[in-house]
Amino acid sequence: MDIDRPDVVAEVAAAFTDYEKALVANDVRALGEWFWDAESVTRFGVADRQTGAAQLHAWRAAQPPLPPGRRLYDTKVTVFGSDLATVTTMFDYPGQEDRPGRQSQTWVRFPVGWRIVHAHVSHELR
């Protein structure tokens, strides 16, 4: 199995960048499209959990925009073969640097393109 093939890393990194742009812009439609449209998709948030595309779409539509100034760092894309990847990153917001967040996603290549099949968001306890 090829690990971290540069061309696949670049594809996933580009997809993640586009997902993050949609997240910061609160583009609910685009965010929904980045997730696998299936009952098996899961997302664990700081104080929430969605199982299945319907729950995830409903939750996302009800969320307010993110605070301005979101900053990502220590982002790592790891690919396994050409169809499976993980993305992990840290994030924070201005004035909240002492309480960083963590985000991890599992991405799979489908015929329609790369989609998130599992996501997890949490905050570091300090």
N, C-alpha and C positions, 0 to 999 in steps of 0.2 A: 504494500500500500504506500502510495506517495503521501508524505506528510509535508504540509506547507508549500505545495506547488505555487510558485510566484504568481502565475496567471490566475489561479483560483483564489489566492489570497487577495489579489487586486479586485476581482469580481465581488467578493464578499465585502471587502472594505468599501467599495463604491456603493453597494446596496445598503450597508450600515450607515454610511454618510447620508444617503437619501432618506433613510428611515429617520435619522436624527434631525434632519432638516424639517421633515413633516411633524415630528414631535415638538420641536421648538416653535413651529408656526401654528401648532394646534390644528393641523389639517386632518380632521377626523377621518375623512374618506380615504386619504392616502395611507394613514396609519392602519386602517382596517385592511387595506390591500396588502400590506407587508406581512400580515399574519396568515398562516395556513387556515384556509376556510374549511375547518373540520371540527367535529365534536371532541377530538383528542387534543386540540391545541390547549395549552395551559399558560397562565401568567400569574405569578405570585408577586404581589406588590408589598409595599411597606405595611399596610393595614387592610389588604384586600386580596381576593383570589378570584380568578375567572377560569372556568373550565368550559371549553367549547366556544366556537366562534360567536354564537349569539350572545352569550354572556359578555364576552370580551368587547364586542361592538357596542353593546348597550352601556357598559361601564365607561368605555372611552368617550362616548357621546355625552355623558353626564359630567365629565371632568373639566375643571377650569383650565385655562392655559397655565403652562409652567411659569414660574417666576423668571423675570428677565436675567440675562447674564449667565446662563448655564454654561459650565466649563467642563469639558471632558479631559481626562488624562490617564496615563497608563493603559491605553486601549491596546488590546491584544487580539488579533485574529489568528486562529489556528484552524487549518483545514485538514481533513482526513479523506484522501482520495479526491474525487472531483465533485462530490455531491453532498458532503456533510461538513459543517463548520461550527465553531464556537466563537463568540465574541464576548470579551469581558472588558469592562471599563470602569473607571471611577469617575464621579462627577461631584460638582459642588456649585454653589451660587454665591454671588458677592455677599459678604457679611456672614456667610454660613460655612466658611472654609474649615471650621473646627468640627463640623459634622458631615463628613463626606458620605456620598452615596455609592453603592455598588450596583452594577447592572451586569447580568449575564444573559446571553441568548444562545439558543441552538438553532442554527439555520440549515435548511435542506433545500437542495435544488430540485424543483418540480418542473414539469413541462412548461408551466407558466413563468418560471424563473425562481429565484431565491426567495424563500419564505421563512419566517420565524415560526418554529413549532413549539418552542418553550422559552419563556422569559422569566427572569427573577430580578426584583429590585429590592434593595434593603439599604439601611444606613448603618454605618459603623457606630458602635457604642463606645464612647470615650469617657 
